[in-house]
Each structure stands twice: as C-alpha cells, then as structure tokens.
Amino acid sequence: MIALAGSVRRISAIRVQDDIFRRLYQRRRLGILLLLLALTACSNSGGVNDLKKFVSQARMQKGKVEPLPEFKPAETFVYGAAETQDPFAIWQSEIKPAARATSMVQGIRPNVNRRKEILENYPLDTLRLTGFLEYGQQRWGLVKAPDDIIYRVRIGNYLGENYGKVTQVLENRLVLMEIIPDGLGGWEEHQAALSVDTKK
C-alpha cells in the first residue's frame, strides 16, 4: 500500500512536469510564429522597394559641378604724374630765397638756455586771465593755470609752450610775442593775446 502511494505520487509529478514542458513548448512555437509573421510583414512592406528604387536612381544620375565664374583681369593704372612737380614742394619754390636768408640772418630764435617759467609748461589756450593788480606804476595780470593756481604775470614774463613773452599788460588783456617755427628751418615772431575770461 505504501509502495502504491509512492508510485502514484511519482506519476502525478511526471504529469505536472509534462504539462509544464508542453506549455513552454507551445509558447515557444507561438513566439517563433509571431517572429516569422513580423519578418514577412517587414519584407513585404513598400519601404524596402522605395529604398531600392531611390538607390538605383541615384546611381544613374551624374554629378553636376558648375564651372568657375570668369574673373576679369584688373585694369592696370599707369601713374603719369611722376614727372610733374611735387605738390608738397610748390610752396618752397614760391618763397624767395632772399626772404629765407633774411629770416636766418635776423637771428630770431628762442633762448633755449634760459630757465623756463612755470606757465610755459601749459599751452596758451589752457591759461585764463582772471584779473589785474596795480600798485604804483606796476601792473600785473592774474593768470589761472589748469592746476587752479593763480599766478602774477608782468611784462617780461613768459607764457605758453611757444616761448610767449609778455610785451604789454593792458586793462583787459595781456599781449604776448611768441616765437614759432616758420616751416623752413627758421623761426618767426607771432603776436598773441590773452583776454579776461568773462565765463564763470
């Protein structure tokens, strides 16, 4: 009786295993069948035919390269004014050599050996005449420099960067005589003035 029960259990265990194997086999067959259907569906679609058609058309076409544009040669220009007179030398030829010699002989030139005054460090247009002082016979101009310091100036003092010497101290302005280059290697005198600054 005990042997019979053990054999029944074995038979039922074998049946269960056969049942599991059968189900797995059926599922595997179903998966393979679905895979085959999917592959045949892909191969029958028009996408592959379109691709084959496009490739064959592309192989039949020949590449087209547009020709390079024609470059026109640049027009050459011949400079013909080389033999004419230099426009920058005209003014030198128009000045009489005698006038140039006179300016050199007269000896107008700045005194570079004298000690420079403070107001010679500033351009003349940066200096402002602010007023005057008068004591007895002496009159001074009051000149304001860019550093906001006011300096007393009288006849004989120097102002500006062009060796400007004060020649007159009038009621409303200072008169200077500057020495500037004449462009010919010499020097010439030039009158300048510094008027009272009415701006506040």
C-alpha positions in Angstrom: 0.0 0.0 0.0 2.8 2.3 0.8 4.6 1.3 -2.5 1.4 2.1 -4.4 1.1 5.6 -2.9 4.7 6.4 -3.7 4.2 5.3 -7.4 1.1 7.5 -7.6 3.0 10.5 -6.4 5.7 9.9 -9.0 3.2 9.5 -11.8 1.4 12.8 -10.8 4.8 14.6 -10.6 5.7 13.3 -14.0 2.3 14.6 -15.3 2.9 18.0 -13.8 6.3 18.2 -15.4 4.9 17.1 -18.8 2.2 19.7 -18.5 4.8 22.5 -17.8 7.0 21.4 -20.7 4.0 21.3 -23.0 3.0 24.8 -22.2 6.6 26.1 -22.6 6.8 24.3 -26.0 3.5 25.8 -27.1 4.6 29.3 -26.1 7.9 28.9 -27.9 6.2 27.8 -31.0 3.8 30.8 -30.7 6.8 33.2 -30.3 8.6 31.8 -33.3 5.4 32.0 -35.4 4.9 35.7 -34.4 8.5 36.5 -35.2 8.2 34.9 -38.7 5.0 36.9 -39.3 6.7 40.2 -38.3 9.7 39.5 -40.6 7.5 38.7 -43.5 5.4 41.8 -42.9 8.6 43.9 -43.0 9.9 42.3 -46.1 6.6 42.8 -47.9 6.3 46.5 -47.0 6.9 49.1 -49.7 9.8 50.8 -47.7 12.4 48.5 -49.0 11.2 48.8 -52.6 11.3 52.6 -52.3 14.8 52.4 -51.0 15.9 50.1 -53.8 14.3 52.5 -56.3 16.0 55.6 -54.8 19.4 53.9 -54.8 19.1 52.8 -58.5 18.0 56.4 -59.5 20.9 57.9 -57.6 23.4 55.6 -59.3 22.0 56.6 -62.7 22.4 60.4 -62.1 25.7 62.0 -62.9 27.1 64.7 -60.6 27.0 68.3 -62.0 29.6 70.8 -61.0 29.0 74.4 -62.1 32.0 75.9 -63.9 34.0 78.6 -62.0 33.0 82.1 -62.8 35.2 84.1 -65.1 37.4 86.6 -63.4 38.1 89.7 -65.3 41.6 90.9 -65.0 42.1 94.1 -63.1 42.6 97.2 -65.2 46.2 98.4 -64.8 46.7 102.1 -64.0 49.8 103.9 -65.1 50.7 106.8 -62.8 51.6 109.6 -65.2 52.2 112.4 -62.7 55.6 111.2 -61.6 57.3 113.7 -63.9 55.2 116.7 -62.7 56.1 118.9 -59.8 55.6 117.6 -56.3 52.5 119.4 -54.8 54.2 119.5 -51.4 57.3 121.2 -52.8 55.4 124.0 -54.6 55.3 126.3 -51.5 59.1 126.0 -51.1 59.8 127.1 -54.7 57.4 130.1 -54.4 59.2 131.6 -51.4 62.1 133.7 -52.5 65.5 132.5 -51.3 66.3 136.1 -50.2 63.3 136.0 -47.7 64.5 132.8 -46.3 68.1 134.0 -45.9 66.9 137.2 -44.2 65.0 135.2 -41.6 68.1 133.1 -40.9 70.3 136.2 -40.7 68.0 138.2 -38.5 68.6 135.6 -35.8 65.1 135.2 -34.5 65.2 132.1 -32.4 64.1 131.2 -28.9 66.6 131.4 -26.0 66.8 127.7 -25.0 69.5 128.4 -22.4 67.3 130.5 -20.1 65.4 128.8 -17.2 61.7 128.1 -18.2 59.0 129.7 -16.1 56.1 127.7 -14.6 53.4 128.9 -17.0 55.5 127.8 -20.0 54.5 124.2 -19.2 50.9 124.8 -20.3 49.5 125.6 -23.8 48.3 129.2 -24.1 44.7 128.2 -24.7 44.5 126.4 -21.3 45.5 129.6 -19.4 42.8 132.0 -18.3 43.3 135.7 -17.5 41.1 136.3 -14.4 42.0 139.9 -13.5 44.7 142.5 -12.7 46.6 144.0 -9.8 48.1 147.5 -9.9 50.5 149.1 -7.4 52.1 152.4 -8.2 53.4 152.3 -11.7 53.5 148.4 -11.9 50.6 146.4 -13.3 50.3 142.6 -13.0 47.9 140.2 -14.8 46.4 137.4 -12.8 46.6 134.1 -14.8 44.8 130.9 -13.7 46.6 127.7 -14.8 44.9 124.3 -15.3 46.1 123.3 -11.8 43.7 126.0 -10.4 46.6 128.1 -9.1 46.6 131.8 -9.9 49.9 133.3 -10.9 51.0 137.0 -11.1 52.4 138.0 -14.6 54.1 141.2 -15.7 56.0 142.5 -18.7 58.9 140.2 -19.4 57.4 137.0 -18.1 56.8 134.0 -20.4 53.6 132.1 -21.0 52.6 129.1 -23.2 54.6 126.5 -25.0 55.7 128.8 -27.9 58.2 131.0 -25.9 55.5 133.7 -25.5 57.0 136.8 -23.8 54.6 139.3 -22.3 55.1 142.7 -24.0 52.1 144.6 -22.7 49.7 144.4 -19.7 46.6 146.3 -20.7 43.4 146.9 -18.9 41.6 143.9 -20.4 44.3 141.6 -21.9 47.9 140.5 -22.0 49.8 140.9 -25.2 52.5 138.3 -26.0 55.1 137.9 -28.7 55.6 134.2 -29.4 58.4 132.6 -31.4 57.2 129.8 -33.7 58.8 127.7 -36.4 58.4 129.2 -39.9 58.5 125.8 -41.7 61.8 126.5 -43.4 64.1 125.6 -40.6 63.9 129.1 -39.1 61.8 131.0 -36.6 59.3 133.9 -36.8 57.6 136.1 -34.3 53.8 135.8 -33.8 51.7 138.1 -31.7 49.1 136.6 -29.4 46.9 137.9 -26.7 45.3 136.5 -23.5 42.0 138.3 -22.7 40.0 138.5 -19.5 37.9 135.4 -19.1 34.2 136.5 -18.7 33.0 132.9 -18.2 32.2 131.9 -14.6 
